[in-house]
Amino acid sequence: MTQHSADETRSWSEMASADPADWPLGRLLSAAARRVEREWNGHLGAWELNHASFPVLIMLLGGPHTQAELAVACDVTEQTMSRILARLERTGHIRRTPHRLDRRKHQVEITDSGRAAAHLAADQQNADRIAARGLTDEQVRTLKTLLAAVAHPAD
C-alpha cells in the first residue's frame, strides 16, 4: 500500500474541488483554454471554421503554401493538416492544385469564399471579448503578460 503525504492528499482534493480558485494551475489553465476554445469555435462556426482551420485561412491570405509548410507553421502533423484541409476544401474555402515545380505536391490556395470568411471571422475585438469576458482592462493587460511568459518561458 502506498503512503501519501499530506501535500499529495491536499493536491488531489484541490483538483477535485468545485471552486476553480482551489485548482492547481495546470487544471485552471486547461479549463480556461477549453472555455475560450468552445466560445471561439461557436463564433467561427458561422463561417464553417474552427480554431484549427482559421489560422490556415489566415496564412493562405499571404499566398499559396504546401500542406507540409502549413503543418509546420501550425505545429501539427501532415496527417492532421490533411484533415483540416479536407474540411476547408469541402466548405469551398480552399482549393488544392498540383504544385508547379513538384507534381508530387499540391499547392493550397484560398478561394474568394475563404478570403471573405477569413476577413469576416478575424474581428480581433470579438476574439478579445470572448477571451477576456468578465475581466477589466488592467486584468487583461496582466493576463496577456503572464500568458506570454507561460507560453515562452525564459530559460
CORPEQUI-V625216 format. One record per residue. N is the residue number from 1. RES is the residue in three letters. OMEGA is omega in radians with two decimals (none if undefined). Layout:
# CORPEQUI-V625216
N_RES_OMEGA, N_RES_OMEGA
This chain:
# CORPEQUI-V625216
1_MET_-3.09, 2_THR_3.07, 3_GLN_3.09, 4_HIS_3.10, 5_SER_3.12, 6_ALA_3.13, 7_ASP_3.12, 8_GLU_-3.12, 9_THR_3.12, 10_ARG_-3.13, 11_SER_3.14, 12_TRP_3.13, 13_SER_3.07, 14_GLU_-3.12, 15_MET_-3.12, 16_ALA_-3.10, 17_SER_3.06, 18_ALA_-3.10, 19_ASP_-3.12, 20_PRO_3.12, 21_ALA_3.13, 22_ASP_-3.02, 23_TRP_2.99, 24_PRO_-3.06, 25_LEU_-3.12, 26_GLY_3.13, 27_ARG_-3.13, 28_LEU_3.09, 29_LEU_-3.14, 30_SER_3.13, 31_ALA_3.12, 32_ALA_3.14, 33_ALA_3.13, 34_ARG_3.13, 35_ARG_-3.13, 36_VAL_3.14, 37_GLU_3.12, 38_ARG_-3.11, 39_GLU_3.11, 40_TRP_3.09, 41_ASN_3.09, 42_GLY_3.10, 43_HIS_-3.09, 44_LEU_-3.12, 45_GLY_3.12, 46_ALA_3.14, 47_TRP_-3.11, 48_GLU_3.11, 49_LEU_2.99, 50_ASN_-3.07, 51_HIS_3.13, 52_ALA_-3.07, 53_SER_-3.10, 54_PHE_3.14, 55_PRO_3.12, 56_VAL_3.11, 57_LEU_3.14, 58_ILE_3.10, 59_MET_-3.09, 60_LEU_3.04, 61_LEU_3.13, 62_GLY_3.13, 63_GLY_-3.10, 64_PRO_3.07, 65_HIS_3.00, 66_THR_3.09, 67_GLN_-3.13, 68_ALA_3.12, 69_GLU_3.14, 70_LEU_3.14, 71_ALA_3.13, 72_VAL_-3.09, 73_ALA_-3.13, 74_CYS_3.11, 75_ASP_3.06, 76_VAL_3.09, 77_THR_3.08, 78_GLU_3.11, 79_GLN_3.10, 80_THR_3.13, 81_MET_3.11, 82_SER_3.12, 83_ARG_3.12, 84_ILE_-3.12, 85_LEU_3.11, 86_ALA_3.13, 87_ARG_3.13, 88_LEU_3.11, 89_GLU_3.11, 90_ARG_-3.13, 91_THR_3.11, 92_GLY_-3.11, 93_HIS_3.11, 94_ILE_2.96, 95_ARG_3.09, 96_ARG_3.13, 97_THR_3.11, 98_PRO_3.10, 99_HIS_-3.05, 100_ARG_-3.13, 101_LEU_-3.08, 102_ASP_-3.05, 103_ARG_3.08, 104_ARG_-3.10, 105_LYS_3.05, 106_HIS_2.97, 107_GLN_3.06, 108_VAL_-3.11, 109_GLU_3.07, 110_ILE_3.09, 111_THR_3.08, 112_ASP_3.11, 113_SER_3.11, 114_GLY_3.11, 115_ARG_3.13, 116_ALA_3.14, 117_ALA_-3.13, 118_ALA_-3.12, 119_HIS_-3.13, 120_LEU_-3.10, 121_ALA_-3.00, 122_ALA_3.14, 123_ASP_-3.08, 124_GLN_3.13, 125_GLN_3.12, 126_ASN_3.12, 127_ALA_3.12, 128_ASP_3.11, 129_ARG_3.12, 130_ILE_-3.06, 131_ALA_-2.99, 132_ALA_-3.11, 133_ARG_3.09, 134_GLY_-3.11, 135_LEU_3.04, 136_THR_3.10, 137_ASP_3.13, 138_GLU_3.10, 139_GLN_3.12, 140_VAL_3.12, 141_ARG_3.13, 142_THR_-3.14, 143_LEU_3.13, 144_LYS_3.13, 145_THR_-3.12, 146_LEU_-3.14, 147_LEU_3.07, 148_ALA_3.12, 149_ALA_3.11, 150_VAL_-3.12, 151_ALA_-3.11, 152_HIS_-3.09, 153_PRO_3.06, 154_ALA_-3.13, 155_ASP_none
